[in-house]
Every structure is written in C-alpha cells, then in structure tokens.
Amino acid sequence: MNLNKAMIIGNVARDPELRNTTSGQAVASFSVATNLSWTDQSGQKQDKAEFHNIVAWRKLAEICSQYLKKGSKVYVEGRLQTSDWEGQDGNKRYKTEIVMENMIMLDSKGQTSGQMNNNKNNSANNIPVIQQEEVIKDEEIKVEDIPF
C-alpha cells in the first residue's frame, strides 16, 4: 500500500493565478506559507517560513481564484507531485507541488472578500469545506480507489 498525502495550514503567499489549458480546463496556481518557530540552544526564538506551491484544477481552481487572496488563512489537502525539466543552462530542474484535492477557508466571514454557499459546512465554525469530489462528479471510478 502507498500513501501520497500532504496537509498544510498556512497563509496564501500570492493571489491565485487562474489559467485555462488548451482543452479549456481551469487551473489555478498559488503558494501557501507555513511557519515553524522554535527556541535554539541559546534560548533565542527562531522562525522559519516554508513556501508550498499549490495547483488546483477545474471548479476547485475557479473557487480558489474567486475566494482566496494573499494573506488568507487556508487548510490545503492534496498529493505531492514532482516534475522535472532541463533548464536553459542544461541543468536538470525540479519542482514539487501539492495538487489540491480538498480545501477549507479558515478566515472568518468578515475577513473574506466574498461569501460562499456550500451545503457541507463545518458545523462548529460554519466554515466552508471544499472537496474535490464535490466539484468533479463525472470522474471515472478506478478499481484501486475502492476501499474493499
């Protein structure tokens, strides 16, 4: 059994950029910053930021483009995907992205630029939960995805 799952909570570091493929599929890309804080051996507080590249497809891409802005707090769940290419200098380059499957917008309603109606809400905080399964209903079911 294999597992490829990434889950992060952070702040959107740049506004999502929405594009369309030649076949007309929407794709959005943006980055999310997460922070790590610790105290070093000398007692000094240290902070380090990590920036994660995020890619969303289809309706989820459109939702990200519409509702997420730089600074928005967001939970992102997806799978890691690494691509490679040869740079102009002849060296091999790599880029690792999180291909988004689920998202929860964590900003309070007053802080978001738009409102979203979604039947699947987090009842405790009334936070919209966006899942890839909700936005893609016509996708083929694969035998590997069946849990029994």
Backbone as a chain_set.jsonl record, in Angstrom:
{"seq": "MNLNKAMIIGNVARDPELRNTTSGQAVASFSVATNLSWTDQSGQKQDKAEFHNIVAWRKLAEICSQYLKKGSKVYVEGRLQTSDWEGQDGNKRYKTEIVMENMIMLDSKGQTSGQMNNNKNNSANNIPVIQQEEVIKDEEIKVEDIPF", "coords": {"N": [[0.845, -1.184, 0.0], [0.485, 2.261, -0.749], [0.923, 5.721, 0.095], [0.26, 9.016, -0.619], [0.022, 11.941, 0.568], [-0.56, 15.254, 1.465], [-0.934, 17.719, 3.927], [-1.575, 20.936, 4.882], [-1.649, 23.952, 6.821], [-1.826, 27.314, 6.406], [-0.887, 30.621, 5.265], [-2.035, 32.256, 2.351], [0.363, 33.082, 0.034], [0.578, 34.459, -2.331], [-1.727, 35.882, -4.633], [-4.048, 33.636, -6.152], [-3.396, 32.448, -9.435], [-5.267, 32.199, -12.222], [-5.663, 30.133, -14.996], [-6.347, 28.695, -18.249], [-6.256, 25.504, -19.748], [-5.314, 24.268, -23.033], [-7.386, 22.619, -23.697], [-9.444, 23.737, -22.34], [-9.725, 23.385, -19.583], [-9.827, 24.682, -16.311], [-7.143, 25.92, -14.351], [-5.492, 26.703, -11.382], [-2.828, 28.352, -9.782], [-0.862, 28.915, -6.908], [0.829, 29.989, -3.907], [1.383, 28.791, -0.574], [2.274, 29.826, 2.623], [3.903, 28.421, 5.389], [4.779, 28.439, 8.843], [7.475, 27.817, 11.093], [8.351, 27.753, 14.415], [10.807, 27.857, 16.954], [12.861, 27.398, 19.873], [16.227, 28.004, 20.14], [19.384, 26.476, 21.252], [20.636, 28.478, 22.687], [18.554, 29.852, 23.765], [17.264, 31.673, 22.192], [14.521, 32.766, 20.25], [13.577, 31.28, 17.238], [12.501, 31.559, 13.856], [11.127, 30.144, 10.917], [10.11, 30.201, 7.577], [8.245, 28.298, 5.267], [7.527, 27.829, 1.871], [4.943, 26.642, -0.074], [4.112, 25.282, -3.158], [1.037, 25.324, -4.783], [-1.42, 23.658, -6.718], [-4.509, 23.788, -8.292], [-7.316, 22.301, -9.88], [-9.916, 22.544, -12.389], [-13.212, 23.154, -11.27], [-12.517, 23.603, -8.624], [-10.236, 25.152, -8.948], [-11.358, 27.496, -9.968], [-12.871, 28.297, -7.753], [-10.823, 28.771, -5.87], [-9.517, 30.917, -7.134], [-11.513, 32.834, -7.011], [-12.135, 33.185, -4.24], [-9.83, 33.074, -2.592], [-7.215, 35.112, -1.426], [-4.123, 36.955, -1.244], [-2.696, 36.468, 1.911], [-4.877, 35.202, 3.028], [-6.055, 32.75, 5.325], [-5.732, 29.268, 5.123], [-6.593, 25.811, 4.837], [-5.092, 23.187, 3.214], [-5.327, 20.234, 1.396], [-3.905, 17.537, -0.285], [-2.078, 15.855, -2.912], [1.406, 15.134, -3.33], [3.38, 16.18, -6.067], [5.995, 15.886, -8.302], [7.777, 17.498, -10.82], [10.084, 17.492, -13.561], [12.557, 19.177, -15.566], [14.727, 20.353, -18.18], [16.852, 23.008, -17.708], [17.706, 26.227, -19.226], [20.398, 26.434, -18.966], [21.225, 23.868, -19.194], [21.143, 22.259, -16.971], [19.394, 19.939, -14.874], [16.226, 20.6, -13.57], [13.909, 20.744, -10.809], [10.565, 20.678, -9.565], [8.345, 20.683, -6.933], [4.992, 20.232, -6.167], [1.852, 20.706, -4.48], [-0.93, 19.045, -5.375], [-4.042, 20.093, -5.193], [-6.725, 18.615, -3.436], [-8.665, 18.889, -1.479], [-10.022, 21.652, 0.411], [-10.163, 24.057, 3.029], [-11.405, 27.116, 3.892], [-10.134, 29.266, 6.222], [-10.4, 31.82, 7.234], [-12.358, 34.215, 9.024], [-15.822, 34.993, 8.327], [-16.127, 37.766, 7.995], [-13.65, 38.582, 7.101], [-13.188, 37.626, 4.551], [-13.327, 38.26, 1.022], [-15.551, 37.542, -0.394], [-18.717, 35.827, -0.176], [-19.686, 32.434, 0.375], [-21.802, 29.881, -0.587], [-22.341, 26.754, 0.601], [-23.253, 23.444, 0.989], [-21.944, 21.66, 2.624], [-20.813, 22.294, 5.438], [-18.564, 23.166, 8.104], [-19.841, 22.501, 11.064], [-19.207, 23.516, 13.588], [-17.829, 25.945, 13.263], [-19.013, 27.043, 11.073], [-17.594, 26.988, 8.652], [-16.753, 26.947, 5.252], [-16.213, 23.919, 3.542], [-14.383, 22.637, 1.0], [-14.362, 20.098, -1.265], [-12.689, 17.975, -3.541], [-14.225, 15.905, -4.601], [-16.77, 16.967, -4.628], [-16.753, 18.897, -6.599], [-16.073, 17.614, -8.917], [-17.939, 15.471, -10.403], [-18.243, 13.739, -12.468], [-16.044, 12.16, -12.826], [-14.165, 9.245, -13.537], [-14.43, 6.161, -11.742], [-11.905, 4.331, -10.249], [-10.591, 1.022, -9.949], [-8.584, 0.74, -8.035], [-9.269, 2.676, -6.203], [-11.397, 1.768, -4.73], [-12.358, 0.907, -1.504], [-12.466, -1.759, -0.527]], "CA": [[0.0, 0.0, 0.0], [1.207, 3.52, -0.828], [0.171, 6.896, 0.508], [0.824, 10.295, -1.033], [-0.928, 12.899, 1.128], [0.016, 16.444, 2.092], [-1.914, 18.556, 4.61], [-0.931, 22.123, 5.44], [-2.432, 25.122, 7.2], [-0.951, 28.469, 6.295], [-1.425, 31.825, 4.647], [-1.794, 32.382, 0.918], [1.501, 33.992, -0.121], [0.313, 35.282, -3.514], [-3.068, 35.646, -5.176], [-4.099, 32.557, -7.134], [-3.359, 32.817, -10.845], [-6.171, 31.298, -12.94], [-5.404, 29.966, -16.427], [-7.075, 27.6, -18.872], [-5.457, 24.673, -20.645], [-5.8, 24.329, -24.408], [-8.651, 21.89, -23.744], [-10.446, 24.523, -21.642], [-9.789, 23.113, -18.144], [-9.289, 25.745, -15.454], [-6.072, 25.54, -13.429], [-5.031, 27.83, -10.575], [-1.597, 28.092, -9.034], [-0.534, 29.912, -5.899], [1.679, 29.4, -2.872], [0.945, 28.926, 0.818], [3.408, 29.903, 3.546], [3.754, 27.877, 6.741], [5.851, 28.911, 9.716], [7.966, 26.96, 12.164], [9.024, 28.524, 15.473], [11.451, 27.053, 17.97], [13.87, 28.074, 20.683], [17.509, 27.325, 19.944], [20.103, 26.111, 22.474], [20.987, 29.676, 23.449], [17.337, 30.449, 24.293], [16.72, 32.637, 21.24], [13.405, 32.272, 19.442], [13.887, 31.215, 15.814], [11.355, 31.39, 12.968], [11.466, 29.776, 9.542], [8.93, 30.087, 6.715], [8.304, 27.402, 4.113], [6.555, 28.194, 0.845], [4.48, 25.443, -0.76], [3.426, 25.545, -4.417], [-0.254, 24.65, -4.821], [-2.1, 23.645, -8.008], [-5.898, 23.334, -8.218], [-7.867, 22.075, -11.213], [-11.334, 22.605, -12.707], [-14.055, 24.034, -10.455], [-11.746, 23.965, -7.434], [-9.371, 26.255, -9.378], [-12.185, 28.7, -10.059], [-13.21, 28.678, -6.386], [-9.609, 29.36, -5.289], [-9.295, 32.214, -7.76], [-12.552, 33.762, -6.595], [-12.252, 33.418, -2.802], [-8.554, 33.184, -1.884], [-6.387, 36.283, -1.704], [-2.89, 36.989, -0.463], [-2.931, 36.652, 3.33], [-5.973, 34.342, 3.506], [-5.696, 31.532, 6.059], [-6.353, 28.167, 4.406], [-6.162, 24.419, 5.007], [-4.987, 22.551, 1.902], [-5.036, 18.802, 1.419], [-3.712, 17.045, -1.647], [-0.983, 14.907, -3.123], [2.641, 15.73, -3.818], [3.719, 15.842, -7.437], [7.257, 16.498, -8.695], [8.058, 17.494, -12.252], [11.464, 17.873, -13.856], [12.815, 19.681, -16.904], [16.104, 20.806, -18.365], [16.924, 24.461, -17.768], [18.439, 26.804, -20.355], [21.82, 26.196, -18.733], [21.498, 22.448, -19.37], [20.99, 21.532, -15.708], [18.064, 19.413, -14.598], [15.498, 21.34, -12.543], [12.789, 20.018, -10.215], [9.563, 21.486, -8.877], [7.374, 19.862, -6.222], [3.752, 20.954, -5.918], [0.73, 19.991, -3.889], [-2.113, 19.066, -6.229], [-5.113, 20.233, -4.215], [-7.911, 17.77, -3.513], [-9.627, 19.463, -0.523], [-9.624, 22.95, 0.937], [-11.036, 24.724, 3.993], [-11.037, 28.517, 4.088], [-10.127, 29.427, 7.671], [-10.676, 33.195, 7.631], [-13.741, 34.431, 9.447], [-16.633, 35.512, 7.228], [-15.91, 39.192, 7.811], [-12.351, 38.86, 6.504], [-13.109, 37.183, 3.167], [-13.869, 39.241, 0.097], [-16.826, 37.073, -0.933], [-19.409, 34.822, 0.617], [-19.802, 31.2, -0.367], [-22.84, 28.985, -0.127], [-21.905, 25.373, 0.45], [-24.05, 22.594, 1.868], [-21.103, 20.87, 3.51], [-20.125, 23.255, 6.296], [-18.069, 22.756, 9.406], [-20.92, 22.991, 11.923], [-18.704, 24.23, 14.758], [-17.423, 27.298, 12.914], [-19.68, 27.416, 9.832], [-16.527, 27.217, 7.688], [-16.957, 26.147, 4.052], [-15.258, 22.858, 3.248], [-14.446, 22.352, -0.42], [-13.72, 18.829, -1.546], [-12.568, 17.686, -4.957], [-15.323, 15.035, -5.005], [-17.963, 17.77, -4.832], [-16.663, 19.712, -7.803], [-15.915, 16.74, -10.071], [-18.82, 14.339, -10.177], [-18.247, 12.854, -13.626], [-14.755, 11.493, -12.943], [-14.235, 7.784, -13.539], [-14.02, 5.464, -10.528], [-10.87, 3.344, -10.543], [-10.624, -0.145, -9.076], [-7.659, 0.988, -6.921], [-9.872, 3.601, -5.243], [-12.43, 1.098, -3.965], [-11.716, 0.574, -0.225], [-12.643, -3.14, -0.082]], "C": [[0.884, 1.238, 0.0], [0.309, 4.661, -0.377], [0.932, 8.133, 0.077], [-0.176, 11.362, -0.612], [-0.164, 14.04, 1.782], [-1.123, 17.25, 2.692], [-1.178, 19.729, 5.232], [-1.988, 23.152, 5.834], [-1.473, 26.29, 7.167], [-1.678, 29.638, 5.666], [-1.068, 31.84, 3.163], [-0.723, 33.449, 0.726], [1.379, 34.875, -1.364], [-1.061, 34.919, -4.049], [-3.029, 34.498, -6.173], [-4.139, 33.101, -8.559], [-4.175, 31.781, -11.611], [-5.835, 31.314, -14.423], [-6.319, 28.861, -16.949], [-6.129, 26.83, -19.776], [-6.019, 24.818, -22.059], [-7.123, 23.597, -24.569], [-9.755, 22.6, -22.96], [-10.57, 24.253, -20.152], [-9.142, 24.255, -17.373], [-8.217, 25.168, -14.544], [-5.611, 26.801, -12.697], [-3.753, 27.425, -9.858], [-1.352, 29.26, -8.091], [0.384, 29.252, -4.888], [1.092, 29.699, -1.501], [2.187, 28.889, 1.694], [3.02, 29.272, 4.878], [4.964, 28.306, 7.546], [6.209, 27.87, 10.76], [8.703, 27.846, 13.152], [9.613, 27.557, 16.489], [12.432, 27.917, 18.75], [15.174, 27.305, 20.549], [18.207, 27.089, 21.288], [20.475, 27.316, 23.323], [19.76, 30.401, 24.001], [16.699, 31.476, 23.377], [15.59, 31.998, 20.431], [13.797, 32.358, 17.965], [12.588, 30.984, 15.036], [11.866, 31.027, 11.582], [10.17, 29.614, 8.764], [9.23, 29.11, 5.584], [7.216, 27.836, 3.147], [6.234, 26.959, 0.021], [3.73, 25.857, -2.023], [2.164, 24.688, -4.473], [-0.826, 24.756, -6.237], [-3.5, 23.079, -7.799], [-6.45, 23.265, -9.64], [-9.375, 22.267, -11.227], [-12.087, 23.58, -11.806], [-13.326, 24.483, -9.188], [-10.794, 25.124, -7.749], [-10.149, 27.563, -9.433], [-12.559, 29.215, -8.671], [-12.009, 29.348, -5.707], [-9.38, 30.762, -5.824], [-10.284, 33.26, -7.259], [-12.463, 34.141, -5.119], [-10.934, 33.576, -2.056], [-7.787, 34.405, -2.352], [-5.119, 36.186, -0.873], [-3.23, 37.297, 0.988], [-4.043, 35.783, 3.895], [-5.419, 33.121, 4.232], [-6.451, 30.38, 5.423], [-5.748, 26.827, 4.825], [-6.199, 23.8, 3.617], [-4.621, 21.091, 2.1], [-4.902, 18.343, -0.031], [-2.593, 16.034, -1.704], [0.227, 15.653, -3.661], [2.917, 15.248, -5.233], [4.99, 16.6, -7.804], [7.425, 16.392, -10.198], [9.505, 17.922, -12.446], [11.566, 18.329, -15.299], [14.274, 20.104, -16.973], [16.094, 22.309, -18.543], [17.729, 24.93, -18.968], [19.944, 26.589, -20.222], [22.196, 24.722, -18.871], [21.376, 21.615, -18.104], [19.55, 21.079, -15.521], [17.461, 20.18, -13.422], [14.312, 20.5, -12.071], [11.848, 21.009, -9.55], [8.565, 20.529, -8.241], [6.181, 20.735, -5.862], [2.786, 20.065, -5.148], [-0.445, 20.155, -4.845], [-3.32, 18.989, -5.295], [-6.273, 19.292, -4.508], [-9.025, 18.304, -2.614], [-9.093, 20.785, -0.007], [-10.647, 23.405, 1.966], [-10.524, 26.152, 4.143], [-11.193, 28.826, 5.568], [-10.343, 30.858, 8.145], [-12.118, 33.296, 8.101], [-14.5, 35.09, 8.301], [-16.375, 36.992, 6.96], [-14.609, 39.52, 7.119], [-12.261, 38.443, 5.046], [-13.774, 38.199, 2.267], [-15.209, 38.816, -0.474], [-17.451, 36.075, 0.012], [-19.609, 33.596, -0.252], [-20.895, 30.35, 0.232], [-22.405, 27.571, -0.428], [-22.677, 24.537, 1.447], [-23.22, 21.859, 2.884], [-20.264, 21.826, 4.356], [-19.616, 22.597, 7.556], [-19.052, 23.342, 10.409], [-20.409, 23.796, 13.101], [-18.398, 25.688, 14.432], [-18.122, 27.833, 11.678], [-18.664, 27.783, 8.758], [-16.781, 26.36, 6.458], [-15.833, 25.131, 3.866], [-15.437, 22.505, 1.778], [-13.687, 21.06, -0.662], [-13.759, 18.565, -3.036], [-13.739, 16.832, -5.438], [-16.581, 15.837, -5.299], [-17.928, 18.524, -6.149], [-16.443, 18.891, -9.058], [-16.755, 15.499, -9.831], [-18.77, 13.343, -11.313], [-16.933, 12.1, -13.809], [-14.917, 9.984, -12.778], [-13.759, 7.202, -12.212], [-13.045, 4.374, -10.922], [-10.939, 2.216, -9.528], [-9.719, 0.085, -7.864], [-8.264, 1.879, -5.848], [-10.949, 2.963, -4.384], [-11.815, 0.553, -2.673], [-11.893, -0.87, 0.246], [-12.242, -4.116, -1.153]], "O": [[1.916, 1.267, 0.671], [-0.916, 4.572, -0.46], [2.118, 8.277, 0.376], [-1.118, 11.657, -1.349], [0.765, 13.815, 2.557], [-2.156, 17.447, 2.053], [-0.256, 19.535, 6.024], [-3.072, 23.209, 5.254], [-0.43, 26.266, 7.82], [-2.904, 29.651, 5.548], [0.044, 31.488, 2.771], [-0.872, 34.58, 1.191], [2.013, 35.928, -1.438], [-1.501, 33.776, -3.928], [-2.085, 34.389, -6.957], [-4.824, 34.082, -8.847], [-3.807, 30.607, -11.644], [-5.734, 32.377, -15.035], [-6.984, 28.176, -16.171], [-5.307, 27.416, -20.48], [-7.074, 25.42, -22.255], [-7.9, 23.911, -25.471], [-10.885, 22.115, -22.918], [-11.439, 24.834, -19.502], [-8.064, 24.734, -17.724], [-8.362, 24.061, -14.027], [-5.371, 27.837, -13.317], [-3.62, 26.295, -9.389], [-1.596, 30.42, -8.422], [0.684, 28.064, -5.01], [0.409, 30.702, -1.292], [3.049, 28.026, 1.528], [1.953, 29.549, 5.425], [6.046, 28.513, 6.997], [5.348, 27.137, 11.247], [9.588, 28.609, 12.763], [8.988, 26.556, 16.84], [12.782, 29.021, 18.334], [15.226, 26.103, 20.811], [17.68, 27.46, 22.337], [20.616, 27.2, 24.541], [19.897, 31.448, 24.634], [15.696, 32.09, 23.742], [15.687, 30.853, 19.991], [14.29, 33.388, 17.506], [11.687, 30.293, 15.511], [12.895, 31.529, 11.129], [9.236, 28.965, 9.236], [10.326, 29.1, 5.023], [6.108, 28.174, 3.563], [7.129, 26.308, -0.516], [2.821, 26.685, -1.967], [2.212, 23.48, -4.242], [-0.732, 25.803, -6.876], [-3.661, 22.017, -7.199], [-6.091, 24.075, -10.494], [-10.03, 22.164, -10.19], [-11.642, 24.71, -11.606], [-13.501, 25.614, -8.735], [-10.573, 25.986, -6.899], [-9.661, 28.607, -9.0], [-12.565, 30.423, -8.435], [-12.163, 30.374, -5.045], [-9.086, 31.685, -5.065], [-9.935, 34.43, -7.102], [-12.69, 35.3, -4.772], [-10.92, 34.163, -0.974], [-7.726, 34.689, -3.548], [-5.055, 35.422, 0.09], [-3.951, 38.251, 1.278], [-4.149, 35.635, 5.112], [-4.43, 32.53, 3.799], [-7.658, 30.473, 5.2], [-4.558, 26.728, 5.124], [-7.213, 23.876, 2.924], [-3.723, 20.759, 2.873], [-5.698, 18.723, -0.89], [-2.208, 15.438, -0.698], [0.099, 16.664, -4.352], [2.72, 14.078, -5.561], [5.057, 17.818, -7.637], [7.236, 15.324, -10.78], [10.079, 18.62, -11.611], [10.772, 17.928, -16.149], [14.961, 20.198, -15.956], [15.409, 22.831, -19.423], [18.362, 24.125, -19.651], [20.672, 26.564, -21.214], [23.359, 24.362, -18.686], [21.492, 20.391, -18.157], [18.612, 21.747, -15.954], [18.118, 20.381, -12.401], [13.782, 19.668, -12.807], [12.274, 22.045, -9.039], [8.003, 19.668, -8.917], [6.335, 21.832, -5.325], [2.892, 18.839, -5.165], [-0.9, 21.271, -5.093], [-3.582, 17.952, -4.685], [-6.742, 19.178, -5.641], [-10.202, 18.183, -2.952], [-7.885, 21.021, 0.015], [-11.846, 23.174, 1.808], [-9.361, 26.373, 4.478], [-12.283, 28.663, 6.117], [-10.459, 31.09, 9.349], [-12.989, 32.56, 7.637], [-13.893, 35.677, 7.407], [-16.403, 37.422, 5.807], [-14.457, 40.624, 6.595], [-11.335, 38.867, 4.355], [-14.678, 38.918, 2.691], [-15.942, 39.656, -0.994], [-16.784, 35.541, 0.898], [-19.691, 33.703, -1.476], [-20.911, 30.121, 1.442], [-22.133, 27.227, -1.578], [-22.749, 24.884, 2.626], [-23.744, 21.462, 3.925], [-19.122, 22.124, 4.007], [-20.164, 21.597, 8.018], [-19.093, 24.559, 10.589], [-21.113, 24.685, 13.578], [-18.679, 26.573, 15.24], [-17.859, 28.962, 11.266], [-18.841, 28.765, 8.037], [-17.004, 25.157, 6.592], [-14.655, 25.454, 4.017], [-16.527, 22.116, 1.36], [-12.514, 20.94, -0.309], [-14.736, 18.888, -3.712], [-14.204, 17.009, -6.563], [-17.383, 15.429, -6.139], [-18.974, 18.763, -6.752], [-16.606, 19.407, -10.163], [-16.327, 14.579, -9.133], [-19.211, 12.206, -11.148], [-16.729, 11.465, -14.843], [-15.718, 9.52, -11.967], [-12.795, 7.694, -11.626], [-13.321, 3.582, -11.824], [-11.305, 2.436, -8.373], [-10.063, -0.343, -6.762], [-7.822, 1.846, -4.7], [-11.376, 3.561, -3.397], [-10.839, -0.195, -2.736], [-11.484, -1.174, 1.366], [-12.327, -5.327, -0.948]]}, "num_chains": 1, "name": "protein.A"}
